[in-house]
Amino acid sequence: MQIGRLFLVALMVVSLIVCSPSSLLSAQEKEKVTVSKESVEKDVPSYSYSLKQLIREAKDNIKKVDETLAGKQKEEDARKYFEEGNRMYKEGNLKDAKAKWQQALDVTQDPSMKDYIKKIEQQEREREAAERQKQRELERQKREHERAQREAERQAKLEQQRKEREAAKAQREAERQARLEQQRKERAAAEAAREAEREARKKQLAAEKAQREAEREAKRQQLAAERAQKEAARQAAMEQKKKDQAAAKAKRQAEIEARKQKLAAEKAQREAERQAEMQKKKQASQLYQQALDLYKQKNYTEAYKTFQKVDALIPGYKSTKSYLKKCGETS
């Protein structure tokens, strides 16, 4: 009974050793943990426990040890994948970190690894969302910049147009001022020329007046000389006249009579010319009135001919020239 209890204790110790995850056996130590039929029969010759059962349990324990060793290898692989995933995660390589953590999850089937994978997926989505947001912000800034640039170009164009308009306006104003200045100069020059002409005219008139005065003075002197000469001649003539008074008187009487006749003839001639002129004016007035009547009757051809007769009688009579021009334009 005591030997059986000792055997059971030894078997339990062996089971604890081979099954403990904190003290895994190497392959050499596993070979030492064997239970042979001879050792059992030597230690417990009178024990009635089934040896086959004991060996089977020992084999089961050895199998557990193998599984534990395999689990340790998986744990090492999982730890390796997990540490590599952490390193990649810290480096910002989220995609490769996710792949390593997935390998660790496949090896260990540890539910906590799923949390890491979900975390990396969430961060990957957040990073992609941030990247998209950043891209949208960059595009928005680009649009804002392009819009600002277009606005600046538009403002610059408007400013350039304003400056061009102001320059054109200033140029037009300068040209207008130049024209006004030129006109002022031309007027001043024309006024100066007119003033010079007036001065020249005044001088010419003064010279002409002086010349006329000189001519009149010369004529007066000539007349005075002639009068003196005539007076001398008259005195001589009077002397001669006294001598020839009788003959001269008769001759003068004859000359006076001839002059009277001549004056009478000239007077008669002037009267005849006056009568002819009056007759001509009367005839011209009648023809002019006839022409006016024809013009008012819009008989421009006859009116034109009648006005021609009036103009032939008295050139420039009243408005004959004007009506001749009007009749010529209307006919």
Secondary structure as UniProt FT lines:
FT   HELIX           2..19
FT   TURN            21..22
FT   HELIX           27..32
FT   HELIX           37..43
FT   TURN            45..46
FT   HELIX           51..91
FT   HELIX           94..108
FT   HELIX           111..243
FT   HELIX           245..296
FT   TURN            297..298
FT   HELIX           300..313
FT   TURN            315..316
FT   TURN            318..319
FT   HELIX           320..330
//
